[in-house]
């Protein structure tokens, strides 16, 4: 099914920042549990108007929910004014100050007779990047020390980067619940297939690399990439073609051309995934 690119826009994106199972109770004689303070870095990058959601379960009739933050220079414990529906505690960040205090100091989850299972933050999704095509999706925890964080190193499947060229941009989308993840992206270089680290940039959990030469493009296309490092999860890999802005789209005419073309002007079939051109218009397929 085709969707017109014109309707694609930024929208709220819910990001999981903590996941587990922690019983909450201030009276363990009545229900098991403790008060829980979120780990350092849980709310990194929090901003005014973001929505924090705390997902809970309970088997008790009258659970009590109290969410506290440490306010001001005195670090005074202050209750958030939350809403609760279907076991989900929600809070919209009211000010830049509160965003900073929660980002730096976390939240303290208190109350009685419930269990928290997940914490998320809604942030404005980034605007779509023109010509960005997804070449892999999944959920691969990356770790070179599984005693500290679960995971392995991960090698991309054959064909992931077919057609890669100099100037193309590879983006690796990641998530983490750890304070200091380490990102190392490696390819197999030259006749010796020597493992060589890419010089990447990292922003908001997205690792980016612009292919610097025809040789590197060929090696990555044929041999893939190896994700290494510590304490992060790979969720998506995309490629943005450097030539996307130079493509000439055919003008519409009275004669309809139902054939599909990719952004390099090559004809593709109905099974193709990504941006296509048909009858002079771009679509996301």
The 8 nearest C-alpha neighbors of each residue, nearest first, counted from 0:
[[1, 284, 2, 283, 269, 282, 3, 270],
 [2, 0, 284, 283, 282, 3, 275, 4],
 [1, 3, 283, 282, 4, 284, 0, 6],
 [4, 2, 282, 5, 6, 283, 1, 281],
 [5, 3, 282, 7, 6, 283, 2, 281],
 [4, 6, 3, 7, 8, 282, 2, 281],
 [7, 5, 4, 3, 8, 2, 9, 283],
 [6, 8, 4, 5, 9, 3, 127, 2],
 [9, 7, 6, 126, 10, 127, 5, 4],
 [8, 10, 126, 124, 125, 123, 11, 127],
 [9, 11, 124, 123, 12, 8, 125, 126],
 [10, 12, 123, 124, 122, 121, 13, 9],
 [11, 13, 124, 121, 122, 123, 14, 10],
 [14, 12, 121, 120, 119, 11, 122, 15],
 [13, 15, 119, 120, 121, 16, 12, 122],
 [14, 16, 119, 17, 118, 120, 13, 117],
 [17, 15, 119, 176, 41, 118, 14, 120],
 [18, 16, 118, 117, 15, 176, 41, 19],
 [19, 17, 117, 116, 118, 16, 20, 15],
 [18, 20, 116, 117, 21, 17, 115, 118],
 [21, 19, 116, 115, 114, 22, 18, 117],
 [20, 22, 114, 115, 23, 19, 116, 32],
 [21, 23, 114, 32, 113, 115, 33, 31],
 [24, 22, 32, 33, 113, 34, 114, 111],
 [25, 23, 111, 32, 33, 26, 112, 110],
 [24, 26, 111, 110, 33, 27, 34, 109],
 [25, 27, 24, 28, 29, 30, 111, 31],
 [26, 28, 31, 30, 29, 24, 32, 25],
 [29, 27, 26, 30, 31, 25, 24, 32],
 [28, 30, 27, 26, 31, 112, 24, 111],
 [31, 29, 27, 112, 28, 24, 26, 32],
 [32, 30, 27, 24, 22, 29, 28, 23],
 [33, 31, 24, 23, 22, 27, 30, 34],
 [32, 34, 24, 23, 25, 35, 22, 31],
 [33, 35, 109, 23, 108, 24, 25, 36],
 [36, 34, 108, 107, 33, 37, 109, 23],
 [35, 37, 107, 106, 108, 38, 34, 105],
 [36, 38, 105, 106, 35, 107, 41, 39],
 [39, 37, 41, 40, 36, 105, 178, 177],
 [38, 40, 41, 178, 37, 105, 104, 103],
 [39, 41, 178, 43, 42, 38, 177, 102],
 [40, 42, 39, 16, 38, 43, 176, 37],
 [43, 41, 102, 40, 45, 44, 105, 101],
 [44, 42, 40, 102, 45, 41, 103, 39],
 [43, 45, 42, 46, 102, 98, 99, 203],
 [46, 44, 98, 42, 43, 102, 49, 99],
 [47, 45, 98, 49, 48, 44, 95, 92],
 [46, 48, 92, 94, 95, 49, 98, 93],
 [49, 47, 92, 91, 93, 46, 50, 94],
 [50, 48, 122, 121, 47, 92, 46, 91],
 [51, 49, 91, 121, 120, 90, 92, 48],
 [50, 52, 120, 90, 89, 119, 91, 121],
 [53, 51, 89, 119, 88, 118, 54, 120],
 [52, 54, 118, 88, 87, 117, 55, 89],
 [53, 55, 87, 117, 116, 115, 118, 86],
 [56, 54, 115, 86, 114, 116, 87, 53],
 [55, 57, 114, 113, 86, 115, 58, 54],
 [58, 56, 113, 59, 114, 112, 55, 62],
 [57, 59, 60, 56, 113, 112, 62, 61],
 [60, 58, 57, 61, 62, 112, 113, 30],
 [59, 61, 62, 58, 57, 112, 63, 113],
 [62, 60, 59, 63, 112, 111, 57, 58],
 [61, 63, 112, 111, 113, 59, 60, 64],
 [64, 62, 111, 110, 61, 65, 112, 113],
 [63, 65, 110, 109, 62, 66, 111, 108],
 [64, 66, 109, 110, 108, 67, 63, 78],
 [67, 65, 108, 78, 79, 107, 109, 64],
 [66, 68, 78, 107, 77, 79, 106, 76],
 [69, 67, 106, 77, 76, 107, 70, 101],
 [70, 68, 74, 76, 75, 77, 104, 100],
 [71, 69, 74, 75, 68, 76, 77, 100],
 [70, 72, 74, 73, 75, 69, 100, 96],
 [71, 73, 74, 70, 75, 69, 100, 96],
 [72, 74, 75, 71, 70, 69, 76, 77],
 [75, 73, 69, 70, 71, 72, 76, 68],
 [76, 74, 70, 69, 73, 77, 71, 68],
 [75, 77, 69, 68, 67, 70, 74, 78],
 [76, 78, 67, 68, 75, 69, 70, 79],
 [79, 77, 67, 66, 68, 80, 65, 76],
 [78, 80, 66, 81, 67, 77, 68, 90],
 [81, 79, 78, 90, 82, 66, 89, 91],
 [80, 82, 90, 89, 79, 88, 83, 66],
 [81, 83, 89, 88, 90, 84, 80, 87],
 [84, 82, 88, 87, 89, 86, 81, 85],
 [83, 85, 87, 86, 82, 88, 89, 54],
 [86, 84, 87, 83, 88, 55, 54, 56],
 [85, 87, 55, 84, 56, 54, 83, 88],
 [88, 86, 54, 84, 83, 85, 53, 55],
 [87, 89, 83, 53, 52, 82, 81, 54],
 [90, 88, 52, 82, 81, 51, 87, 83],
 [89, 91, 81, 51, 50, 92, 52, 82],
 [92, 90, 50, 48, 49, 93, 51, 89],
 [91, 93, 48, 47, 49, 94, 98, 50],
 [94, 92, 47, 91, 48, 97, 95, 98],
 [93, 95, 47, 97, 96, 92, 98, 48],
 [94, 96, 98, 47, 97, 99, 46, 93],
 [97, 95, 99, 94, 98, 100, 47, 71],
 [96, 98, 100, 94, 99, 95, 101, 93],
 [99, 97, 95, 46, 101, 96, 45, 100],
 [100, 98, 102, 96, 97, 101, 103, 95],
 [99, 101, 97, 103, 102, 98, 104, 96],
 [100, 102, 105, 104, 98, 103, 99, 97],
 [103, 101, 42, 99, 43, 100, 45, 105],
 [102, 104, 100, 101, 99, 105, 40, 43],
 [105, 103, 101, 100, 102, 69, 106, 39],
 [106, 104, 101, 37, 102, 103, 39, 42],
 [105, 107, 68, 37, 67, 36, 101, 108],
 [106, 108, 36, 67, 35, 66, 68, 109],
 [109, 107, 66, 35, 34, 36, 65, 106],
 [110, 108, 34, 65, 66, 23, 107, 64],
 [111, 109, 64, 63, 65, 24, 25, 23],
 [110, 112, 24, 63, 62, 25, 23, 113],
 [111, 113, 62, 30, 24, 23, 59, 57],
 [114, 112, 57, 23, 56, 22, 62, 111],
 [115, 113, 22, 56, 55, 21, 23, 57],
 [114, 116, 55, 21, 54, 20, 117, 22],
 [117, 115, 20, 19, 55, 54, 18, 114],
 [116, 118, 18, 54, 17, 53, 115, 19],
 [119, 117, 53, 17, 52, 16, 15, 54],
 [120, 118, 15, 52, 14, 16, 51, 13],
 [119, 121, 51, 14, 50, 13, 122, 52],
 [122, 120, 13, 50, 12, 49, 11, 14],
 [123, 121, 49, 12, 11, 124, 120, 13],
 [122, 124, 11, 10, 12, 125, 121, 9],
 [123, 125, 12, 9, 10, 11, 122, 126],
 [126, 124, 9, 127, 123, 10, 128, 8],
 [125, 127, 9, 128, 8, 124, 10, 123],
 [128, 126, 129, 125, 8, 9, 7, 131],
 [127, 129, 131, 130, 126, 239, 125, 132],
 [130, 128, 131, 127, 239, 243, 244, 132],
 [129, 131, 239, 243, 132, 128, 240, 274],
 [132, 130, 239, 128, 129, 238, 237, 133],
 [133, 131, 237, 238, 273, 239, 130, 134],
 [132, 134, 237, 135, 236, 238, 131, 235],
 [133, 135, 237, 236, 159, 132, 238, 136],
 [136, 134, 236, 235, 133, 137, 159, 237],
 [137, 135, 235, 234, 236, 134, 138, 133],
 [136, 138, 234, 235, 139, 135, 233, 236],
 [137, 139, 234, 233, 232, 140, 136, 235],
 [138, 140, 233, 232, 141, 137, 234, 153],
 [141, 139, 232, 150, 231, 233, 149, 138],
 [142, 140, 150, 151, 231, 152, 232, 229],
 [143, 141, 229, 150, 151, 144, 230, 228],
 [142, 144, 229, 228, 151, 145, 152, 227],
 [143, 145, 142, 146, 147, 148, 229, 149],
 [146, 144, 149, 148, 147, 142, 150, 143],
 [147, 145, 144, 148, 149, 143, 142, 150],
 [146, 148, 145, 144, 149, 230, 142, 229],
 [149, 147, 145, 230, 146, 142, 144, 150],
 [150, 148, 145, 142, 140, 147, 146, 141],
 [151, 149, 142, 141, 140, 145, 148, 152],
 [152, 150, 142, 141, 143, 153, 140, 149],
 [151, 153, 227, 141, 226, 142, 143, 225],
 [154, 152, 226, 225, 151, 155, 227, 141],
 [153, 155, 225, 224, 226, 156, 152, 223],
 [154, 156, 223, 224, 225, 153, 159, 157],
 [157, 155, 159, 158, 154, 223, 224, 135],
 [158, 156, 159, 155, 223, 222, 221, 160],
 [157, 159, 161, 160, 156, 220, 221, 223],
 [158, 160, 157, 156, 161, 134, 155, 223],
 [161, 159, 220, 158, 163, 162, 223, 219],
 [160, 162, 158, 220, 163, 159, 221, 157],
 [163, 161, 160, 164, 220, 216, 217, 158],
 [162, 164, 216, 160, 161, 220, 167, 217],
 [165, 163, 216, 167, 166, 213, 162, 210],
 [164, 166, 212, 210, 213, 167, 211, 216],
 [167, 165, 210, 241, 209, 164, 211, 168],
 [166, 168, 240, 241, 210, 165, 239, 164],
 [169, 167, 209, 239, 238, 208, 210, 166],
 [168, 170, 238, 208, 207, 237, 209, 239],
 [171, 169, 207, 237, 206, 236, 172, 238],
 [170, 172, 236, 206, 205, 235, 207, 173],
 [173, 171, 205, 235, 234, 233, 204, 236],
 [174, 172, 233, 204, 232, 234, 205, 171],
 [173, 175, 232, 231, 204, 233, 176, 172],
 [174, 176, 231, 177, 232, 230, 173, 180],
 [175, 177, 16, 17, 41, 178, 174, 231],
 [178, 176, 175, 179, 180, 230, 40, 231],
 [177, 179, 40, 39, 180, 176, 41, 175],
 [180, 178, 177, 181, 230, 229, 40, 175],
 [181, 179, 230, 229, 231, 177, 178, 182],
 [180, 182, 229, 228, 179, 183, 230, 231],
 [181, 183, 228, 227, 180, 184, 229, 226],
 [182, 184, 227, 228, 226, 185, 196, 181],
 [185, 183, 226, 196, 197, 225, 227, 182],
 [184, 186, 196, 225, 195, 197, 224, 194],
 [187, 185, 224, 195, 194, 188, 225, 219],
 [188, 186, 192, 194, 193, 195, 222, 218],
 [187, 189, 192, 193, 186, 194, 195, 218],
 [190, 188, 192, 191, 193, 187, 218, 214],
 [189, 191, 192, 188, 193, 187, 218, 194],
 [190, 192, 193, 189, 188, 187, 194, 195],
 [193, 191, 187, 188, 189, 190, 194, 186],
 [192, 194, 188, 187, 191, 195, 189, 186],
 [193, 195, 187, 186, 185, 188, 192, 196],
 [194, 196, 185, 186, 193, 187, 188, 197],
 [197, 195, 185, 184, 186, 198, 183, 194],
 [196, 198, 184, 199, 185, 195, 186, 208],
 [199, 197, 196, 208, 200, 184, 207, 209],
 [198, 200, 208, 207, 197, 206, 201, 184],
 [199, 201, 207, 206, 208, 202, 198, 205],
 [202, 200, 206, 205, 207, 204, 199, 203],
 [201, 203, 205, 204, 206, 200, 207, 172],
 [204, 202, 205, 201, 44, 206, 173, 172],
 [203, 205, 173, 202, 174, 172, 201, 206],
 [206, 204, 172, 202, 201, 203, 171, 173],
 [205, 207, 201, 171, 170, 200, 199, 172],
 [208, 206, 170, 200, 199, 169, 205, 201],
 [207, 209, 199, 169, 168, 210, 170, 200],
 [210, 208, 168, 166, 167, 211, 169, 207],
 [211, 209, 165, 166, 167, 212, 216, 208],
 [210, 212, 165, 209, 166, 215, 213, 216],
 [213, 211, 165, 215, 214, 210, 216, 166],
 [212, 214, 216, 165, 215, 217, 164, 211],
 [215, 213, 217, 212, 216, 218, 165, 189],
 [214, 216, 218, 212, 217, 213, 219, 210],
 [217, 215, 213, 164, 219, 214, 163, 218],
 [218, 216, 220, 214, 215, 219, 221, 213],
 [217, 219, 215, 221, 220, 216, 222, 214],
 [218, 220, 223, 222, 216, 221, 217, 215],
 [221, 219, 160, 217, 161, 218, 163, 223],
 [220, 222, 218, 219, 217, 223, 158, 161],
 [223, 221, 219, 218, 220, 187, 224, 157],
 [224, 222, 219, 155, 220, 221, 186, 160],
 [225, 223, 186, 155, 185, 154, 219, 226],
 [224, 226, 154, 185, 153, 184, 186, 227],
 [227, 225, 184, 153, 152, 154, 183, 185],
 [226, 228, 152, 183, 184, 141, 225, 182],
 [229, 227, 182, 181, 183, 142, 143, 141],
 [228, 230, 142, 181, 180, 143, 141, 231],
 [229, 231, 180, 148, 142, 141, 177, 175],
 [230, 232, 175, 141, 174, 140, 180, 229],
 [233, 231, 140, 174, 173, 139, 141, 175],
 [232, 234, 173, 139, 138, 172, 235, 140],
 [235, 233, 138, 137, 173, 172, 136, 232],
 [236, 234, 136, 172, 135, 171, 233, 137],
 [237, 235, 171, 135, 170, 134, 133, 172],
 [238, 236, 133, 170, 132, 134, 169, 131],
 [237, 239, 169, 132, 168, 131, 240, 170],
 [240, 238, 131, 168, 130, 167, 132, 241],
 [241, 239, 167, 242, 243, 238, 130, 168],
 [240, 242, 167, 166, 243, 239, 168, 244],
 [241, 243, 240, 245, 244, 246, 263, 167],
 [244, 242, 245, 240, 241, 246, 130, 262],
 [245, 243, 242, 246, 241, 130, 247, 129],
 [246, 244, 242, 243, 247, 241, 263, 262],
 [245, 247, 244, 243, 248, 262, 263, 242],
 [246, 248, 245, 249, 264, 244, 262, 250],
 [247, 249, 279, 246, 250, 276, 280, 264],
 [250, 248, 279, 247, 251, 278, 280, 276],
 [251, 249, 279, 252, 248, 278, 280, 247],
 [250, 252, 279, 278, 249, 253, 255, 254],
 [253, 251, 254, 250, 255, 278, 279, 256],
 [252, 254, 255, 251, 256, 278, 250, 279],
 [255, 253, 252, 256, 251, 278, 257, 250],
 [254, 256, 253, 257, 278, 252, 251, 277],
 [257, 255, 278, 258, 254, 277, 259, 279],
 [256, 258, 277, 255, 278, 259, 276, 254],
 [257, 259, 256, 277, 260, 266, 278, 267],
 [260, 258, 277, 267, 266, 276, 275, 257],
 [261, 259, 266, 276, 265, 275, 267, 264],
 [260, 262, 275, 263, 264, 265, 276, 274],
 [261, 263, 264, 243, 275, 260, 246, 274],
 [262, 264, 261, 265, 246, 243, 242, 260],
 [263, 265, 262, 261, 260, 266, 246, 247],
 [266, 264, 260, 261, 263, 267, 262, 259],
 [265, 267, 260, 259, 261, 264, 268, 258],
 [268, 266, 260, 259, 271, 265, 261, 269],
 [267, 269, 270, 271, 259, 266, 258, 260],
 [268, 270, 271, 267, 259, 272, 284, 0],
 [271, 269, 268, 272, 267, 284, 273, 0],
 [270, 272, 269, 268, 267, 273, 284, 275],
 [273, 271, 284, 270, 274, 283, 132, 275],
 [272, 274, 284, 132, 283, 275, 271, 133],
 [275, 273, 283, 282, 284, 261, 281, 262],
 [274, 276, 261, 282, 260, 281, 259, 262],
 [275, 277, 281, 260, 280, 259, 279, 261],
 [278, 276, 259, 279, 280, 257, 258, 281],
 [279, 277, 256, 280, 251, 255, 257, 276],
 [278, 280, 249, 251, 250, 277, 248, 276],
 [279, 281, 276, 277, 278, 282, 248, 251],
 [282, 280, 276, 275, 4, 277, 274, 3],
 [281, 283, 3, 4, 275, 274, 2, 284],
 [284, 282, 274, 2, 4, 273, 1, 3],
 [283, 1, 273, 272, 274, 282, 2, 0]]
